[in-house]
Amino acid sequence: MNSKEKFSKIHFVSLLAIIASLVLTSSLYALKLWYPIEIFSSFIYLGAFGLLVGAIAWQSNRLEAKLKEYSAQAKSVSGDALFEEEEGTDLAFAKRSLMFFERYVVSLFCFGVGVGTLIAVYYFWSRLSISPDASLSKRGANAAAMTMGLAAGYFIFASYAGGVSRDVKSSKLRALSGWFYCSAIMLFILGVFEIASSLDLFDYREQVNYVFVITLTILALEMIMGVIMESFRPRHSEEERAFLLESRLLTILTSPGGLASNIVHVIEYQTGIRVSENSFNIVFKKVLLPIVAVQLLWLYLLTTMVEIKPGYAGIRESFGKVSRDASGEVVQLQPGLNFKLPWPLGEISIYNVDKLSTFTVGQVKSASSALGAPPMEEDEYKISNEEKVHVWGRQSHGAHDEGFEDFNYLASNSRAQGETTMSMLTIKIPVHYQVKDIYKYLYNYKDPQLVLQSLAEQELVSYISTADYHNFMGNNRTKAADLLKETIQAKADAINLGVNLVFLEIEASHPPVDTVLSHDRVMGAVYESEANIFSAQTKATRELSVAKSYQEQMLEEAETEKVQRIAFARAQSERFRIQQKIYGKAPEIFKLVSYLDFIERDLNGVPKYIFNSPKAAKNIIINFENNKNIGLLKSLSVEED
């Protein structure tokens, strides 16, 4: 095959590569719009790179064909004699153009694409964890079929370009074939795993996507290293400059039967040392290849064995389904050596069931932890040796962990009368739990600890919205912790979370730290108000007690006087009745006796004179002061005036 036919074939295949890359990449973009998974972005990037490789191969082949054409014209003019290259001729211009293109344009393009690929890999890596919409699961089988069709398109062109590259011995077409083979194999693998996921056999799409991104990273690093090594490798002339877009790793795909030849070529190309291909071929096929094959097979068989350490338990999966016993219960693997199907057909998920896991309710990741703690109010009092004093109103208390900040809750205040008030409360509750059912814990929820923490947050908010603010900070903390633990455990069991709460402690419960002085002032005012109210209530109680005692005394005195008056009236009534009876029998004597009793009783201490008659010669004087025991008749007979 003459050089003209060779350049013509390379020219045709390069143009065909541009067209094929454009069609296949456009199809990939349309497929991504219909089935938006992030890994398609890396395939679109790879397809666009293949298009640029085709364009560079086409341009390099065109410049090389021009150089050959002008070189043949110069030889025909000078005949078989040696000719010197003259400045300003088409041959010199063509040679400088090819040298500039391959030395600078291709090198800078490869280096830029390598660095750009690393940046793109960082973007792809951050996006691979985003799960596709659940509504797209029905499109998975169709998307897999389309992916396999695109893989077939890449593979057909890669095979064609590889065959032509072997015929014309062109590194440019070999590079195109390698990149198309890479896209074809990756798309084929993605299609296989999409089909397996659609049939619910197993789902390793996320892991395979990470493998694809790692593969792109390796190829990008190889491209950057190729540019650096090409700049420093020993060479005899500029015609020996390699096509930098050709990947030595992908060359294995383009010439699988000549792996040894490729290795020999790489050694000779990079070092300049001549190696016997036959000798290397014998050593490679007879010694190295069997050893490598046996080691790879042994490593693959090792994926069927998994050791579970003491304190751990495992769940076996086969074809993406959990192993169950005859009764339908999930088989929980015990510590020891366990077996499974080889990767990727089988997997064993292991978890430490003896581990005491902990999360903290009441703290969130600090968005401004690098800026330091928020400023506190100026302290009005000082405590000596403060670094050893731990009170909630000081930053040295360490209420929140490093990198986290307190989360404030709203708690009800039952001390307020006549209205509902809410108060801010900082709470820190470490929750310690163990996994009691790893199947429920690992398979029912994607992030079970986050679910449990959200459940604990919800129950805490529900509890403190009805609990008393002051009691929660005081003597009811232990009771509240026990109640929260029971409630959270019940809710976790209800949603099949598979955990056992071991211990729950209210480690911190106080107002926000940066409001300590304001809180002290408010509490001081509250306590003073309560003291005044208590003093007033005490005084009111005392006055009421005195009034009640006086009331009872007055009632008793009135009752006594009532009884006395009634008794006196009864005695008077009885006396008058008796006097009336005596009067009826002896009226004169009754009058006399009554008169004398009146004189004796009511005129006591007063001299009494009795005149018998105004004309009488004698008057009778009765003196009761000197002798109170003297009788009336006796007095009449003793003293005369």
DODORO-868750 format. One record per residue (C-alpha): x, y, z; residue in three letters. Coordinates in steps of 0.1 Angstrom, whole numbers, padded with zeros to 4 digits, always signed. Layout:
<lumlos>
XYZALA...
</lumlos>
This chain:
<lumlos>
+0000+0000+0000MET+0015+0033-0011ASN+0016+0064+0011SER-0012+0081-0008LYS-0037+0053-0001GLU-0026+0051+0035LYS-0032+0088+0041PHE-0065+0086+0022SER-0077+0058+0045LYS-0066+0076+0076ILE-0083+0108+0063HIS-0116+0089+0056PHE-0116+0071+0090VAL-0109+0103+0109SER-0138+0121+0092LEU-0160+0090+0099LEU-0149+0092+0135ALA-0160+0128+0137ILE-0194+0120+0123ILE-0198+0089+0144ALA-0188+0108+0176SER-0213+0136+0168LEU-0242+0112+0162VAL-0235+0089+0192LEU-0228+0118+0216THR-0260+0135+0205SER-0279+0103+0211SER-0263+0100+0246LEU-0274+0136+0254TYR-0310+0128+0242ALA-0309+0096+0263LEU-0298+0116+0294LYS-0327+0141+0289LEU-0351+0111+0288TRP-0334+0091+0316TYR-0315+0116+0337PRO-0288+0097+0355ILE-0255+0115+0363GLU-0231+0089+0348ILE-0243+0098+0313PHE-0226+0132+0318SER-0192+0114+0319SER-0201+0094+0287PHE-0211+0126+0269ILE-0178+0141+0280TYR-0159+0110+0267LEU-0179+0112+0234GLY-0170+0149+0230ALA-0134+0140+0236PHE-0135+0113+0209GLY-0149+0139+0185LEU-0119+0162+0192LEU-0095+0132+0189VAL-0109+0125+0154GLY-0105+0162+0144ALA-0069+0163+0157ILE-0061+0130+0139ALA-0076+0143+0107TRP-0055+0176+0109GLN-0023+0157+0119SER-0028+0133+0090ASN-0035+0162+0066ARG-0002+0179+0076LEU+0017+0147+0074GLU+0003+0140+0039ALA+0013+0175+0028LYS+0048+0169+0041LEU+0051+0136+0022LYS+0037+0152-0009GLU+0062+0181-0008TYR+0090+0158+0000SER+0082+0136-0030ALA+0081+0166-0052GLN+0115+0178-0039ALA+0130+0144-0046LYS+0115+0142-0081SER+0131+0176-0089VAL+0165+0167-0075SER+0164+0131-0087GLY+0181+0104-0066ASP+0208+0128-0054ALA+0207+0141-0019LEU+0189+0174-0016PHE+0191+0201+0011GLU+0160+0216+0026GLU+0158+0253+0017GLU+0142+0279+0039GLU+0110+0294+0025GLY+0100+0263+0004THR+0068+0245+0008ASP+0086+0215+0022LEU+0102+0235+0050ALA+0069+0252+0058PHE+0051+0218+0059ALA+0077+0203+0081LYS+0076+0232+0106ARG+0038+0232+0105SER+0037+0194+0114LEU+0064+0198+0140MET+0046+0228+0156PHE+0012+0210+0156PHE+0025+0178+0171GLU+0049+0194+0196ARG+0028+0223+0209TYR-0008+0220+0198VAL-0013+0183+0205VAL+0008+0185+0237SER-0011+0215+0251LEU-0044+0199+0241PHE-0035+0166+0259CYS-0023+0184+0290PHE-0054+0207+0291GLY-0078+0177+0285VAL-0060+0158+0313GLY-0064+0186+0338VAL-0099+0193+0326GLY-0108+0157+0330THR-0096+0157+0366LEU-0118+0187+0373ILE-0147+0170+0356ALA-0141+0139+0376VAL-0144+0159+0408TYR-0178+0172+0396TYR-0189+0137+0385PHE-0179+0122+0418TRP-0199+0147+0438SER-0230+0141+0417ARG-0229+0102+0416LEU-0244+0099+0451SER-0276+0116+0439ILE-0302+0089+0434SER-0325+0091+0403PRO-0362+0099+0407ASP-0382+0068+0417ALA-0406+0076+0389SER-0379+0068+0364LEU-0375+0031+0375SER-0400+0021+0348LYS-0377+0035+0321ARG-0347+0015+0333GLY-0352-0015+0310ALA-0357+0007+0279ASN-0328+0029+0289ALA-0306-0002+0292ALA-0316-0013+0257ALA-0307+0021+0243MET-0274+0021+0261THR-0266-0014+0247MET-0275-0001+0212GLY-0251+0029+0216LEU-0224+0005+0229ALA-0228-0016+0198ALA-0224+0016+0177GLY-0192+0025+0195TYR-0179-0011+0192PHE-0186-0014+0155ILE-0167+0017+0147PHE-0139+0008+0172ALA-0135-0026+0155SER-0134-0009+0120TYR-0109+0017+0131ALA-0087-0009+0148GLY-0087-0031+0117GLY-0077-0002+0095VAL-0050+0009+0120SER-0034-0025+0118ARG-0034-0024+0080ASP-0019+0010+0076VAL+0000+0009+0109LYS-0014+0043+0121SER-0011+0054+0157SER-0038+0080+0151LYS-0064+0054+0141LEU-0052+0031+0169ARG-0059+0060+0194ALA-0094+0065+0179LEU-0101+0028+0181SER-0090+0027+0218GLY-0112+0056+0229TRP-0142+0041+0211PHE-0136+0007+0226TYR-0134+0024+0260CYS-0168+0040+0255SER-0183+0008+0241ALA-0172-0014+0270ILE-0183+0011+0297MET-0217+0016+0280LEU-0221-0022+0277PHE-0214-0027+0314ILE-0238+0001+0324LEU-0265-0015+0303GLY-0259-0049+0319VAL-0263-0035+0354PHE-0293-0014+0344GLU-0310-0046+0332ILE-0301-0064+0364ALA-0315-0036+0385SER-0347-0035+0364SER-0351-0073+0370LEU-0345-0069+0407ASP-0315-0092+0406LEU-0289-0069+0421PHE-0282-0032+0421ASP-0246-0021+0419TYR-0251+0008+0396ARG-0237+0033+0420GLU-0205+0012+0426GLN-0200+0007+0388VAL-0205+0044+0382ASN-0177+0051+0407TYR-0155+0026+0388VAL-0161+0044+0356PHE-0151+0077+0371VAL-0120+0062+0386ILE-0112+0048+0351THR-0114+0083+0336LEU-0091+0096+0364THR-0065+0069+0355ILE-0067+0078+0318LEU-0064+0115+0325ALA-0033+0109+0347LEU-0018+0087+0320GLU-0024+0115+0294MET-0007+0141+0316ILE+0022+0118+0324MET+0025+0110+0286GLY+0030+0147+0278VAL+0056+0150+0305ILE+0075+0118+0295MET+0073+0128+0258GLU+0091+0160+0266SER+0120+0143+0283PHE+0123+0109+0266ARG+0154+0103+0244PRO+0148+0104+0207ARG+0169+0103+0176HIS+0149+0126+0154SER+0117+0146+0154GLU+0100+0121+0132GLU+0099+0097+0161GLU+0074+0119+0181ARG+0045+0097+0192ALA+0008+0106+0189PHE+0001+0117+0225LEU-0037+0110+0223LEU-0030+0073+0220GLU-0034+0056+0254SER-0011+0028+0262ARG-0037+0012+0284LEU-0064+0013+0257LEU-0039-0001+0231THR-0045-0035+0248ILE-0081-0033+0237LEU-0072-0024+0201THR-0046-0052+0198SER-0055-0079+0224PRO-0035-0105+0206GLY-0003-0084+0207GLY-0002-0075+0244LEU+0034-0086+0246ALA+0043-0066+0215SER+0026-0035+0230ASN+0047-0039+0262ILE+0079-0043+0242VAL+0070-0013+0222HIS+0063+0008+0253VAL+0097-0002+0268ILE+0116+0006+0236GLU+0096+0038+0230TYR+0101+0052+0265GLN+0136+0041+0273THR+0152+0036+0238GLY+0164+0001+0249ILE+0160-0026+0223ARG+0142-0057+0236VAL+0139-0090+0218SER+0102-0095+0212GLU+0105-0132+0208ASN+0123-0136+0242SER+0099-0114+0260PHE+0070-0131+0243ASN+0082-0165+0255ILE+0087-0153+0291VAL+0054-0134+0291PHE+0033-0163+0277LYS+0050-0192+0295LYS+0057-0176+0329VAL+0041-0143+0336LEU+0007-0148+0320LEU-0002-0181+0338PRO+0010-0167+0371ILE-0011-0136+0367VAL-0041-0156+0356ALA-0039-0179+0386VAL-0035-0150+0410GLN-0064-0132+0395LEU-0086-0163+0397LEU-0075-0169+0433TRP-0083-0133+0442LEU-0117-0136+0425TYR-0125-0168+0444LEU-0115-0151+0476LEU-0146-0128+0471THR-0167-0159+0480THR-0154-0159+0516MET-0161-0133+0542VAL-0149-0134+0578GLU-0173-0119+0604ILE-0154-0108+0636LYS-0168-0114+0671PRO-0194-0089+0681GLY-0205-0085+0645TYR-0233-0100+0625ALA-0241-0101+0588GLY-0268-0104+0561ILE-0261-0125+0530ARG-0274-0113+0496GLU-0276-0134+0465SER-0285-0117+0432PHE-0296-0087+0452GLY-0320-0106+0474LYS-0316-0113+0511VAL-0311-0149+0521SER-0340-0164+0541ARG-0346-0197+0558ASP-0374-0222+0551ALA-0398-0202+0574SER-0391-0170+0555GLY-0371-0154+0583GLU-0339-0135+0574VAL-0308-0154+0581VAL-0285-0134+0603GLN-0249-0147+0599LEU-0229-0152+0631GLN-0192-0145+0637PRO-0168-0168+0618GLY-0161-0177+0582LEU-0191-0173+0559ASN-0195-0180+0522PHE-0214-0162+0494LYS-0216-0160+0457LEU-0186-0143+0440PRO-0187-0106+0433TRP-0209-0091+0420PRO-0234-0119+0423LEU-0233-0120+0461GLY-0226-0097+0490GLU-0226-0099+0528ILE-0234-0067+0548SER-0217-0067+0582ILE-0225-0045+0612TYR-0212-0043+0647ASN-0241-0054+0669VAL-0221-0049+0701ASP-0212-0014+0693LYS-0229+0013+0714LEU-0237+0040+0690SER-0244+0076+0701THR-0259+0107+0687PHE-0268+0139+0704THR-0302+0156+0703VAL-0301+0194+0706GLY-0270+0201+0685GLN-0266+0210+0649VAL-0235+0213+0628LYS-0221+0248+0631SER-0222+0268+0599ALA-0198+0294+0614SER-0177+0273+0637SER-0146+0288+0621ALA-0156+0322+0632LEU-0156+0313+0668GLY-0182+0313+0695ALA-0208+0341+0695PRO-0201+0370+0719PRO-0216+0368+0754MET-0230+0395+0775GLU-0204+0412+0797GLU-0201+0394+0830ASP-0211+0414+0860GLU-0194+0391+0885TYR-0161+0373+0886LYS-0153+0338+0899ILE-0117+0330+0909SER-0100+0302+0891ASN-0127+0303+0864GLU-0111+0276+0843GLU-0121+0250+0869LYS-0157+0263+0873VAL-0183+0247+0851HIS-0216+0265+0851VAL-0241+0267+0823TRP-0237+0305+0819GLY-0200+0303+0809ARG-0184+0292+0777GLN-0161+0269+0797SER-0191+0248+0805HIS-0186+0229+0772GLY-0223+0223+0766ALA-0219+0217+0729HIS-0192+0196+0711ASP-0166+0210+0689GLU-0179+0218+0654GLY-0215+0219+0667PHE-0237+0246+0681GLU-0266+0246+0705ASP-0301+0243+0691PHE-0328+0262+0710ASN-0362+0249+0717TYR-0395+0265+0727LEU-0409+0252+0761ALA-0441+0261+0778SER-0441+0282+0810ASN-0469+0271+0833SER-0461+0297+0859ARG-0477+0324+0838ALA-0513+0328+0848GLN-0541+0337+0825GLY-0520+0334+0793GLU-0497+0309+0775THR-0461+0319+0773THR-0431+0301+0757MET-0394+0303+0767SER-0362+0294+0749MET-0344+0264+0762LEU-0311+0249+0752THR-0311+0211+0755ILE-0283+0185+0751LYS-0295+0148+0752ILE-0270+0121+0743PRO-0288+0090+0731VAL-0270+0056+0733HIS-0284+0027+0713TYR-0275-0007+0700GLN-0287-0025+0668VAL-0309-0055+0677LYS-0320-0064+0641ASP-0295-0055+0615ILE-0318-0064+0586TYR-0344-0038+0597LYS-0316-0013+0606TYR-0297-0017+0573LEU-0324-0024+0547TYR-0355-0005+0558ASN-0339+0029+0558TYR-0310+0044+0539LYS-0297+0064+0569ASP-0313+0047+0600PRO-0294+0068+0625GLN-0307+0100+0609LEU-0342+0085+0611VAL-0338+0077+0648LEU-0323+0111+0655GLN-0352+0128+0637SER-0377+0107+0657LEU-0360+0117+0689ALA-0361+0154+0679GLU-0398+0151+0672GLN-0406+0135+0705GLU-0385+0160+0724LEU-0403+0189+0707VAL-0437+0173+0714SER-0428+0167+0751TYR-0414+0201+0760ILE-0443+0219+0743SER-0465+0205+0771THR-0440+0202+0800ALA-0433+0230+0824ASP-0402+0250+0816TYR-0389+0252+0851HIS-0396+0216+0861ASN-0378+0204+0830PHE-0347+0223+0841MET-0351+0211+0877GLY-0363+0181+0896ASN-0383+0165+0867ASN-0352+0158+0844ARG-0349+0122+0854THR-0386+0115+0850LYS-0385+0133+0816ALA-0355+0113+0804ALA-0373+0080+0813ASP-0405+0091+0796LEU-0386+0102+0765LEU-0367+0069+0763LYS-0399+0049+0765GLU-0417+0070+0739THR-0388+0070+0714ILE-0383+0032+0718GLN-0420+0027+0711ALA-0420+0048+0680LYS-0388+0032+0668ALA-0404-0003+0672ASP-0435+0009+0654ALA-0415+0019+0623ILE-0393-0013+0624ASN-0361+0005+0629LEU-0344-0024+0646GLY-0327-0006+0675VAL-0327-0008+0713ASN-0322+0024+0733LEU-0298+0016+0761VAL-0295+0050+0778PHE-0309+0085+0774LEU-0296+0113+0796GLU-0306+0150+0797ILE-0270+0163+0800GLU-0278+0200+0797ALA-0311+0219+0801SER-0309+0256+0805HIS-0316+0289+0788PRO-0293+0300+0759PRO-0258+0306+0772VAL-0255+0341+0757ASP-0286+0352+0777THR-0273+0343+0811VAL-0274+0378+0827LEU-0308+0387+0812SER-0321+0353+0825HIS-0307+0361+0860ASP-0324+0395+0860ARG-0357+0380+0849VAL-0355+0352+0874MET-0345+0376+0902GLY-0376+0397+0894ALA-0398+0366+0893VAL-0384+0354+0927TYR-0388+0389+0942GLU-0424+0391+0929SER-0432+0357+0943GLU-0416+0367+0977ALA-0438+0398+0978ASN-0469+0378+0969ILE-0460+0352+0996PHE-0455+0380+1022SER-0489+0396+1013ALA-0506+0362+1014GLN-0490+0355+1048THR-0502+0389+1061LYS-0537+0383+1047ALA-0538+0349+1063THR-0528+0364+1097ARG-0553+0392+1095GLU-0580+0368+1086LEU-0571+0345+1115SER-0572+0374+1140VAL-0606+0385+1126ALA-0619+0350+1128LYS-0608+0346+1164SER-0624+0379+1173TYR-0656+0368+1156GLN-0656+0336+1175GLU-0650+0354+1208GLN-0679+0378+1202MET-0701+0350+1192LEU-0692+0331+1224GLU-0698+0362+1246GLU-0731+0369+1229ALA-0741+0332+1235GLU-0731+0334+1271THR-0750+0367+1276GLU-0780+0351+1259LYS-0779+0322+1283VAL-0775+0344+1313GLN-0804+0367+1302ARG-0826+0337+1296ILE-0817+0322+1330ALA-0822+0355+1348PHE-0856+0360+1331ALA-0866+0325+1341ARG-0855+0332+1377ALA-0874+0365+1378GLN-0904+0348+1363SER-0902+0321+1389GLU-0897+0347+1417ARG-0927+0367+1406PHE-0948+0336+1405ARG-0938+0327+1440ILE-0942+0362+1452GLN-0976+0363+1436GLN-0986+0332+1455LYS-0973+0345+1488ILE-0990+0378+1482TYR-1023+0361+1476GLY-1021+0345+1511LYS-1007+0374+1532ALA-1007+0406+1513PRO-0997+0429+1543GLU-0969+0408+1555ILE-0956+0404+1519PHE-0956+0442+1516LYS-0938+0447+1549LEU-0912+0420+1541VAL-0907+0434+1506SER-0903+0469+1520TYR-0879+0458+1546LEU-0859+0438+1520ASP-0857+0469+1498PHE-0844+0490+1527ILE-0819+0464+1536GLU-0807+0456+1501ARG-0809+0489+1481ASP-0803+0514+1510LEU-0773+0496+1524ASN-0748+0521+1540GLY-0774+0548+1545VAL-0788+0556+1580PRO-0825+0546+1582LYS-0850+0563+1604TYR-0884+0550+1612ILE-0910+0574+1625PHE-0939+0558+1642ASN-0960+0590+1641SER-0953+0626+1634PRO-0966+0634+1669LYS-0950+0605+1687ALA-0928+0612+1717ALA-0904+0585+1707LYS-0886+0577+1674ASN-0871+0543+1665ILE-0835+0544+1649ILE-0823+0512+1632ILE-0785+0514+1623ASN-0774+0485+1601PHE-0739+0499+1595GLU-0725+0490+1629ASN-0740+0456+1633ASN-0751+0440+1601LYS-0764+0409+1619ASN-0789+0428+1640ILE-0825+0420+1633GLY-0853+0443+1629LEU-0872+0432+1660LEU-0841+0433+1682LYS-0834+0468+1670SER-0868+0480+1680LEU-0863+0468+1715SER-0828+0481+1722VAL-0824+0517+1711GLU-0847+0545+1719GLU-0843+0582+1713ASP
</lumlos>
